[in-house]
């Protein structure tokens, strides 16, 4: 005989400790023929305690009124693993045959698929005689259906690729035939043969030639055009339309590679990307407070701060002063906060608990700290907590 499932808000309670002969009736699983995408909420319990679902999976297996097996695996939404709260998305295949479910159970499995617990359940599929055209119920296992869908998708994609390749082949064939026709009719230039250009030819890039013949038919190593003069080795002058200008020698220009010294001030109007920046003006300074040493190093672009030492402080939700940063170090534009973790004991409370130290430096150079302890359900402030600290922070100038 079926027992009505208890409710926990919107959740149907499923008890893993019930006898295997006890069947739980879950009304929220019941639906009408044609339903699809029904979301059902469950609360799995071990007696009166929530069942922890960390690292586990839930599978719903049922045999409908037509004797067809349906299996839905996987959680739709894990609302609280430790609280045993989750939802499942029930597909339309579960609601194909009207009538009471012959047999069904919810199984809890570990990561390897081993069944930890199975709970008999039941529900009903109501007939839809108005809008629903019934199809014969079929066996349905969602993991198998997913594999079939993926295979169909890949086959469809393969057909599309074949059609695309066939079109590309036809296009390439047409292009090759057109190019062959242009070559046969001497409409394109060719390598290793004499080419005759009957119209003006414009080259956007440079032209390299062992000999250049002018329009007058004179071959010369020295070339002089309307815009450039050359001695055959290098271009010596260029013309801007009115005047000739000498070109700088190689040692008078900046090159793309190699090490060079640039004398004088330079104005760069665009963005400048530097792989490395070297400077000899590095500023340093340090401050020690409450056993915590803070070393400051200022570079051309920013400041690094290193924290180390056995720190002693008070755990609270308030900020406590640690002093002032060195006066020779540039202060943050707004503020910078370093967060460092550690572990320590609290006398009479905990022999070992997590500690969180936040060190805050504002734009006036003031240094403050706030220390939090990790004792659960305990917001008490404690003084004189000692633990070892290492960490760092940095900021741009």
Beta strands, then each sheet from edge to edge (+ up, - down):
strand 1: 2-4
strand 2: 7-8
strand 3: 11-15
strand 4: 23-25
strand 5: 31-32
strand 6: 38-46
strand 7: 49-50
strand 8: 57-63
strand 9: 69-73
strand 10: 77-80
strand 11: 85-90
strand 12: 99-100
strand 13: 103-109
strand 14: 115-122
strand 15: 124-126
strand 16: 140-141
strand 17: 212-213
strand 18: 219-220
strand 19: 228-230
strand 20: 235-239
strand 21: 244-246
strand 22: 283-289
strand 23: 292-298
strand 24: 302-315
strand 25: 320-324
strand 26: 335-346
strand 27: 350-362
strand 28: 366-373
strand 29: 382-396
sheet 1: 1+ 4+ 14+ 13- 8+ 9- 16-
sheet 2: 2+ 3- 6- 7+
sheet 3: 2+ 3- 6- 11+ 10-
sheet 4: 5+ 15+ 12-
sheet 5: 17+ 18-
sheet 6: 19+ 20- 21+
sheet 7: 22+ 23- 24+ 29-
sheet 8: 25+ 28- 27+ 26-
end
